[in-house]
Amino acid sequence: MDILETDAHYHRNIAADATSRRLKLLPFLASCGLYFALWLPEPSWVSTGVKSLPLLSLVFFLTAQAWGDGAWTPLAHRVRWGLMFSGVGDACLVWPQLFLLGMVAFALAHICYIWALGLRPARPWLLLLLALAWAGAYTTLWPCLGGPYVPAVGGYGALLAAMGWRALAQSPPRLAMATGSLLFMASDLVLARDHFCAPVPWARLIVMGTYYAAQGLIAAGAPRASPRWKES
């Protein structure tokens, strides 16, 4: 096989691999569309299942991708755990009495994402910036909080800011995961304002739209093992 044939074969494999990734993401996109199309009232068992489908689809995406590549990367494996905890959190938040348990599940998801991204490079100035941003946001939420939610929201927000710090601090940059972390923070701030303080117009649409986009970008941005065709 000469150089031109090798190059053409390589580019065909790249195109086929990209198509395969898009097909693996179709269940996620379809389940997101189903959630918004049905727009089921909450709480109900049916709405719980429909709300959780996109996260289960992202778990399928990462699992299918690793199976196709023949190996997991540590980062992708930990992101998968984060997605599974997020799915539990999604189910809990449908039921008002399980809101605190949902926060715990999402806190565990953020710990998994932080674990996946690691603590290097540190970029302390970025950590300081996000810590100050969260402190400012928390001061606006604090008068609305009571009981266990005072420390719970504070601690959860600190984990959320830490996850954003690790996603934004990566070198080379992981743009998909960084963008996903910012959308996650925006989603949770709108959710907190709507849940604890005062109704936010179109809150559910804003929260779920930014949230699904965030999780999709985090999953799609998780690095993968070298595909088998690159080794042949």
N, C-alpha and C positions, 0 to 999 in steps of 0.2 A: 504494500500500500504506500503510494508516494505521499509527499507532504500535502498536496492539494486535497487528496482523498481523505487523509487523516484530519485535516482542518474541517472539511465539509462534514465528516462523521461526527466530529466534536461539536460543531454548531447544531447539528440535528439532535444530538443528545441534550444539549442545553435547552433547545426549544421543547423537546418532549418532556424534560424535567419540569420546566416552567408550567406546561400544560397540566402535568400531573399534580403539581402543587395547587393550581387553581381548582382542579376537580376535587381535591381533598378538602378545600375550603368551602365548596358548594353547600354541604349540609349546614355549616355555620351561617352562611348568608341566607339560606332558605329558612332556617329556624328563626333568625332575626326578623325576616319578613313576615313569618307566621305570627310571631309575637305582636308586631305592630298592626298587622291586618286584623287579627282577632280582637285585640285590645280588651281582654277579658277583665271583668270586675274582680277585685281582690278584697278579702281572701277567699280562695277556693282551692280544692285539690287540683282541679284542671289547670287553673292559672299558675299554680306552683310548678306543675310539670312543664307547661309551655315556657315559662320564664327560665327554667333550668336547661332547656334544650340547647341553646347556643353554647353554653359552657361545656356541656357534654360533647358537643360537636367539635369544640376546640381540643378537648382531650383526645377525641378520635383523630383529629388532624395531626397532632404531634405524635401519637402512637403509630399511625399509618406511615408517617414520614420516616420515623425511626426504623420501622419494620422494613420499609423499602430501601433505606440506606444501609441496613444491616447492623446498626449500632445507635445508641443514645449518646448525646453529649451530656455532661453533667448539668449544664445550664438548662437545657431543654427538659431533662428529667425533673429538675426542681420546679421549673415553670409549670409542668404538668401537675405537680402536687398543689401548687398555688391555684391552678384552675379548678381542681377538685374541691379544695376548701372554699373557693369562691362560689361554686355550685351549691354547696351546703348553705353558705350565706344568703344566696339568692332565694333559696327555699324558705329560710327562716324569716327574711324580711317581708315576705308576703303576709305573715301572721303578726299582728301588732304585739302580741304577748311574747313573741320570740325575737323581738328586735335586738335585745342585748346579746342573746346567743348568736344572732347573725353578725353582730359586731365582732364577737370573739372569733367566728369563722373567718371573717375577712382579715382580722389581725393576723391570724395564722397564715393566710394567703400572702400577706405582705412580708411576713417573715421568710416565707419560701422564696419570694421574689428577691428579697435582699440577699438571702443565702445564695441564690442563683447568680446574682451579679457580683458578689464579693465586695470586699472593702478597699480595693485598690483599683485605680489611683484615688487618693483621699479627697483632694480638692476641697479643703476645709472652708474656703470662701463660699463655695456653693452650698455646703451644709449650713453655714451661718445664714446665708440669704434665705434658704427655705425655712430654717427654724424661725427666723424673724417673721416671715410671711405667715407661718402657721400660728405663731404667738398673736399676731394681729387678728387673724381670723378667729382664734379661740376667744379673744377678749370680746368679740361681737356676739359669740354664741353663749358665753358663760352666763349672762343674766337669764337665759332661757332654760338653763339646765337645772336639774335637781337630783338629789339622791345619788345613786351609783353612777349616773350619767356624767356627773362632774369629772371624776377621775377617768371614767371609761372613754369619754370623748377626747379628753386631753391626751391619754395614752395612745388611743387609736390614731389621732391626728399626728402624733409624733412618729408613729410607724409609717404612716402614709407619706409624711415629709421625707423620712429616711429612705423609703423606696424610691421616691422621686429623685433624691440626691444620688443614689447609686445608679439609677438609669441614666441620668444626665451627665454623670461624671465619667462614663466609660471612654476609654481611648484604645482604638479608634471609636468614634461615636457610633452608637446603635440607635439610629434615628427613629426606627419604628418603635422600639421599646421606650425611648425617651418621650416621644410624642404620646404613646399610650399612657405613660406615667402622668403626664400633665393632664390628659383627658380624665384619668381616674381621679385626680385631685379635684378637678372642676366638678365632676359628677358627685363626689361625696360632699363637697361644700354646699352644693345646691340641695342635696338630700337632707343634710343636717339643718340648713336654714328652714326648709319646708317642714321637716318633722318636728323640730324643737321650738321654732320661733313663730313663724307666720307662714300661711300658704304662699307659695311661689307660683305665679301663673305658668301653666304648662310644665309643672315640675316633673311629673312622671315621664313625659316625653323627653325633656332635657336630660334627666338623670339616666334613663335607660339608653337613650341614643349615644350619649358620650361614654357610658359604661361599656356597652357592647363594642363600640369602636376601640376603646382602650384595651379591652381584653383581646380583641382580635389582633391589634397591632403588637401587643406583648407576645402573643403566641406566634404570630407570623415572623417576628423579629428574633425569636430564639434560634441561636446558631445550631446547625445540624452537622452530623458526621459527614465525611466525604462520601458522596454517592458511589455506589458500586461501579457505575459505568466509567467514573474517572480513574478507577484503578485498573481497568482492563485495557 
